[in-house]
Amino acid sequence: MENDIAIGVDLGGTNIRAAVVGGEGKILRKLKASSAGDPIRALAGMVAELRGQYPGVRGVGLGTAGLVDRRGLRVIHSPNIPALTGRSFRSLNLGLPLVVENDANAAALGERWMGAGREFQDFVLFTLGTGIGGGIVQGGRLLGVAAEVGHMVIERDGERCSCGNNGCLEQYAAARAIVQWLVREVEGGRESLLLETMGGRLHGATARDVAGAAREGDPLAREALRRAGRALGVGIANMVNLLAPEAVILTGGLVGAWDIYVEEAVREASRRSMPGLFEGLRILPSALGADDAGVLGAAALVLENA
Amino acid sequence: MENDIAIGVDLGGTNIRAAVVGGEGKILRKLKASSAGDPIRALAGMVAELRGQYPGVRGVGLGTAGLVDRRGLRVIHSPNIPALTGRSFRSLNLGLPLVVENDANAAALGERWMGAGREFQDFVLFTLGTGIGGGIVQGGRLLGVAAEVGHMVIERDGERCSCGNNGCLEQYAAARAIVQWLVREVEGGRESLLLETMGGRLHGATARDVAGAAREGDPLAREALRRAGRALGVGIANMVNLLAPEAVILTGGLVGAWDIYVEEAVREASRRSMPGLFEGLRILPSALGADDAGVLGAAALVLENA
């Protein structure tokens, strides 16, 4: 089994991560680079470097932002990293078998393999950052489905979403939506510590910034997170009523505001889930950092198929 | 394989159906009785009668209304047939292996085995009647999950649902909701053919009655179905964005209004589904009648596990 190693790549956020992963889930070597510019070219370079160091790798697993054409090794649509829309990975000519999956799906598989999902056969992962992604594990295996939990409508006549739909969960519960709400409130005359922290440029705030301000007691940031948490609770209840999972695993920058954002979500989900489905449910944070969940899951796609 | 027969029971609607089903999906004998009174006692009698005629049956598969505890052979919660809430089937002492599933899940398995789902590995079934149920087939197999598609929130501050939640799909797209809307409009002074057809008792109208009035050109019934169809389209888009199925299969009394209700739903779902996910999707009616889908699927639960 010495040969049982694969490269996992996570092309989901502002950084590209690539790692060589052993069959036991050990990360042997890890690289990180910015995804600005041409992310596909950057990842090809990283893969070549890792392969030079570990010539025995079985293949490359890639978790990418956007909606994925698994057979065509292609990104159909990527609202968050538009440069990826329509791009194919086939032309990379890596000289290795390549498996492509959505980045949140890969993170779910990583959590299942080595993280908070190890003890569950059935769970839903929510990635809570600028936008909201998801992954579904059923019967111990990743469902190879869209799992776009952030693009589930929770308010049918609600705000227009970048995906073309109206009233998506992401429009109410993700960091981008939270910051937009904060900006409107501050423009309307309310005060927030965050305005100082951000040197007046509130638009640039991330999930981590808002969570930090809330932890420091900023009332407006706390209100924003409570509102967003209630929306997240609607999304969690929908997944509970659909899939009755054993667990909901939460990851991403907003999880740093667990005691406000997540606890509000848990309350709302409890009220809205069908009687009998919420009682045994565990809602817990991911066990792997954002650095590791994606690359581990992406590598697992190769090692599972080996 | 002569012995490969099972009893399938469908305890989902106003009638109980029980059938002896052969391993090739042939219905050998079928019984039907009202579910008014004590439905569990009635089904025990039907099973005993069928078993007397076919002593070689392997077991009994039961599709029941409500949220099901599969291991406990119990109904956790049944808003539509309240008499079933909390009831256990274990005490029936049928003397045969018993498998319990939700009725819409059983219908989905029936469609997968012998109906419109035969050609699909991945589909979602919506049962569109007084309420809305669902079943999910993934990788050719029924997912043993709640699949309560009717209790997915599409309007978070919307109307209170019998399940305790607010703004469930069922509150906008099912026959009960359609009739309530019609009643309000007629009370507000609008006219409907349906009022005559129903002898003034609009409250008693079923999905079939509304669909019939719409086909006869009743403008108010048509408007009601278009409104409901738009809501159904939101629910379909949510399932498309979550599960990217190959097909959505629709069954139940409202399917009789295909050219109004369903076509409106298709338009809305098309607008709301993520780019790339709707193009290949088939939306089609069930191929099995309500009489057969449930009993076939329930029997399949036993024959699959044999």
Interface residues (C-beta under 8 A of the other chain):
Chain A: L67 D69 I76 H77 D122 G134 I136 Q138 L143 V145 A146 A147 E148 V149 H151 M152 V153 I154 E155 R156 D157 C163 G164 N165 N166 A231 V234 A237 N238 V240 N241 L242 L243 A244 R271 R272 S273 M274 P275 G276 L277
Chain B: L67 D69 I76 H77 D122 G134 I136 Q138 L143 V145 A146 A147 E148 V149 H151 M152 V153 I154 E155 R156 D157 C163 G164 N165 N166 A231 V234 A237 N238 V240 N241 L242 L243 A244 R271 R272 S273 M274 P275 G276 L277
